[in-house]
Amino acid sequence: MATLAFTAVLLSLACLAEEVKGMDCTIMQEPDADSDFKYRWVIPVRDPCLCTKVWLGGMSSHTPIRPFKVEYRDTFLHSGDIEEVQNWLNCSCSFFAPPTNPSRFTFILRPLSMPFRLNFKLKSAREPFVALAEGETEDSIFAEINIGGWGNSKSVIRPCQSDTGGACDVVQVAHNEQHIVTDMEYRPFWIDYKGGVVKVGKGGQEEAFLEWDAGAHYNRVPTHVRVGIASWHIAPSYFKFFQYC
């Protein structure tokens, strides 16, 4: 009993760590009790959609007791490509943000709890937005991220929906880079939210090009988050998310 309790604690800690940035996962074979104990493939984690890489593991002759349900499969994948992994797991989702003036946000994905990292791809000529909000309303936005604003020359974070004007239009942090997005191809990005700090980076790079402490700005840390997308005025934007669909 002590061994089982210790194992459950380790699994719980592992699941908490998974929520932050996604994870490397192992796919292995073990007997499936619902298929006459036939050996089948399984990724032994609570939410496989958090996997960003899947590596081949070994074989177990026993079916362990887990505090969560797993899905058994008849095929396997060995890949370090997040898009291939998420498509194989049927976890990715795509969204379209039409251009509007003023920008109007559509709230997508399932509710998130801090900490988390969003991995996504973006295709747009200019002015795509991603918002972090406390609810599914534009009034509840606490971080508005514009990647490729100012005619695709600058990316910024603002403290609320910029089209409402006033303090919401004040840029908190900026990154100058021409053509960071394009309407010719999808480009990978990530958004990390931990301890009230919002970070934005490019896929394949760990260093953020935008970082802003929303918690310090508001003197409190929003912990439950909804994600919104929008595209301003001229160009539509296309998004592919690889987690939390």
C-alpha positions in Angstrom: 0.0 0.0 0.0 2.9 2.4 0.8 4.4 1.7 -2.6 1.1 2.4 -4.4 0.7 5.6 -2.4 4.2 6.8 -3.3 3.6 5.9 -6.9 0.4 8.0 -7.0 2.3 11.0 -5.5 5.0 10.7 -8.1 2.3 10.5 -10.9 0.5 13.6 -9.5 3.8 15.6 -9.4 4.6 14.5 -12.9 1.2 15.6 -14.2 1.6 19.0 -12.6 5.0 19.4 -14.4 3.4 18.4 -17.7 1.1 21.4 -17.6 3.9 23.9 -17.9 5.6 23.3 -21.2 4.3 20.0 -22.5 6.7 17.1 -22.3 8.6 14.2 -23.9 6.5 11.1 -23.7 7.2 7.4 -24.1 4.9 5.0 -25.9 5.2 1.4 -24.7 3.4 -1.9 -24.9 1.4 -3.6 -22.1 -1.6 -6.0 -21.8 -4.9 -4.3 -22.4 -7.4 -5.9 -20.1 -10.3 -4.8 -22.3 -8.9 -6.6 -25.3 -8.3 -10.1 -23.7 -4.9 -8.9 -22.5 -3.6 -8.4 -26.0 -0.4 -6.4 -26.0 -1.2 -2.9 -27.3 0.6 0.5 -27.4 -0.1 3.1 -24.7 1.3 6.5 -23.7 1.0 6.2 -19.9 0.2 9.9 -19.0 -3.0 11.6 -17.9 -3.3 13.9 -20.9 -1.4 12.7 -24.0 -2.3 16.0 -25.8 0.4 17.7 -23.6 3.0 15.5 -25.4 5.4 17.4 -27.6 7.6 14.4 -28.4 6.9 10.7 -28.4 9.8 8.2 -28.1 9.6 4.4 -28.2 9.7 2.7 -24.8 9.8 -0.9 -23.7 7.3 -3.6 -22.9 5.6 -4.4 -19.6 4.1 -7.8 -18.8 1.7 -6.3 -16.3 -1.0 -3.7 -16.5 -0.3 -1.2 -13.7 -3.0 0.5 -11.6 -3.2 4.2 -12.5 -5.2 7.1 -11.1 -6.3 8.0 -14.6 -7.7 6.2 -17.7 -5.4 5.6 -20.6 -6.1 5.0 -24.3 -4.7 1.9 -26.0 -3.6 1.9 -29.6 -2.7 -0.6 -32.3 -0.1 1.6 -33.9 2.8 3.6 -32.6 4.7 6.8 -33.3 8.3 7.8 -32.8 8.7 11.5 -33.4 10.2 14.8 -32.1 8.0 17.0 -34.3 5.2 18.6 -32.2 2.9 19.0 -35.2 3.2 15.4 -36.2 2.7 14.2 -32.6 -0.4 16.4 -32.1 -1.9 15.4 -35.4 -1.3 11.7 -34.7 -2.9 12.1 -31.3 -5.8 14.0 -32.9 -5.1 16.9 -30.5 -4.4 19.9 -32.8 -7.1 22.4 -33.8 -7.2 25.2 -36.3 -9.0 28.6 -36.1 -9.6 31.5 -38.5 -9.7 35.2 -37.3 -11.3 37.5 -39.9 -10.0 41.1 -40.0 -12.2 43.6 -38.1 -11.9 47.2 -37.2 -12.0 47.5 -34.3 -10.6 44.1 -33.5 -13.0 41.6 -32.1 -11.8 38.6 -30.1 -13.1 35.1 -30.4 -12.4 32.9 -27.4 -11.1 29.5 -28.1 -9.6 26.4 -26.5 -10.5 25.0 -23.1 -10.0 27.0 -19.9 -6.4 27.0 -18.7 -4.9 27.2 -15.3 -1.5 28.8 -14.6 1.2 27.7 -15.3 1.0 26.7 -19.0 2.6 27.0 -22.3 0.7 27.4 -25.6 2.4 26.0 -28.7 0.9 27.3 -31.9 1.5 28.2 -35.5 0.4 31.4 -37.1 -0.1 32.5 -40.7 -0.9 36.2 -41.3 0.3 39.1 -43.4 0.1 41.5 -40.4 -1.7 42.4 -37.2 -2.8 39.1 -35.6 -3.7 39.2 -31.9 -3.7 36.6 -29.0 -5.4 37.7 -25.8 -5.2 36.2 -22.3 -8.3 36.9 -20.3 -10.0 35.9 -17.1 -13.3 35.2 -18.9 -14.8 35.0 -22.3 -15.3 38.7 -22.6 -13.1 41.4 -24.1 -13.5 43.4 -20.8 -11.7 40.6 -19.0 -8.5 40.6 -21.2 -5.4 41.2 -19.0 -2.7 40.7 -21.7 -3.2 41.5 -25.4 -0.4 40.2 -27.6 0.1 41.6 -31.1 2.6 39.7 -33.2 3.6 41.5 -36.4 1.8 44.8 -35.7 2.6 48.2 -37.3 2.6 46.7 -40.8 4.5 43.5 -39.6 7.3 45.5 -38.1 6.8 45.4 -34.3 5.3 43.0 -31.7 3.9 44.2 -28.4 2.0 43.4 -25.3 -0.7 45.7 -23.9 -2.6 45.4 -20.6 -6.1 45.1 -22.1 -8.0 45.4 -25.4 -6.2 48.2 -27.2 -9.2 49.3 -29.2 -10.9 50.5 -26.1 -8.2 53.3 -25.9 -6.9 55.0 -22.8 -4.5 53.0 -20.7 -5.3 49.9 -22.7 -3.5 51.4 -25.7 -0.3 51.8 -23.8 2.4 49.4 -25.0 4.0 47.6 -22.0 6.9 45.9 -23.9 7.9 45.8 -27.6 10.1 43.9 -30.0 11.1 45.4 -33.3 11.4 42.8 -36.1 10.3 43.1 -39.7 8.3 40.3 -41.3 8.0 38.1 -38.1 4.8 36.7 -39.6 3.8 35.9 -43.2 0.7 34.9 -45.1 2.8 32.5 -47.2 3.4 29.9 -44.5 2.6 28.9 -40.9 5.3 30.0 -38.4 5.7 28.5 -34.9 5.4 30.5 -31.7 4.7 29.9 -28.0 3.2 31.8 -25.1 4.2 31.0 -21.6 2.3 32.1 -18.5 3.8 31.4 -15.1 3.7 33.4 -11.8 1.9 36.3 -13.5 4.6 36.7 -16.2 3.7 36.5 -19.8 6.4 35.4 -22.3 6.2 35.1 -26.1 8.8 33.3 -28.2 9.4 31.6 -31.5 9.1 27.8 -31.9 12.4 26.1 -31.5 13.8 29.0 -29.5 13.7 29.1 -25.7 14.5 32.8 -25.3 11.4 35.0 -25.4 11.2 38.1 -27.6 8.5 39.6 -25.4 8.2 39.3 -21.6 5.9 41.3 -19.3 4.9 40.9 -15.6 1.1 41.2 -15.7 1.0 40.2 -12.0 3.1 43.2 -11.0 1.1 45.5 -13.2 -2.2 44.5 -11.7 -0.9 43.8 -8.2 -2.5 40.4 -8.4 -2.0 37.3 -10.5 -4.9 35.9 -12.6 -4.7 32.1 -12.4 -7.6 31.0 -14.6 -7.2 32.0 -18.2 -9.2 32.0 -21.4 -7.5 32.5 -24.8 -8.8 34.8 -27.5 -7.7 35.5 -31.1 -8.4 38.4 -33.4 -7.0 40.1 -36.6 -7.1 43.8 -37.2 -8.5 45.8 -40.1 -6.9 44.4 -43.2 -5.5 40.8 -43.1 -7.0 37.6 -41.9 -5.1 35.3 -39.5 -4.9 31.6 -39.3 -4.0 29.7 -36.1 -3.0 26.1 -35.4 -2.9 25.2 -31.7 -1.3 22.0 -30.5 -2.6 21.7 -27.0 -5.7 22.4 -24.9 -8.1 22.0 -27.9 
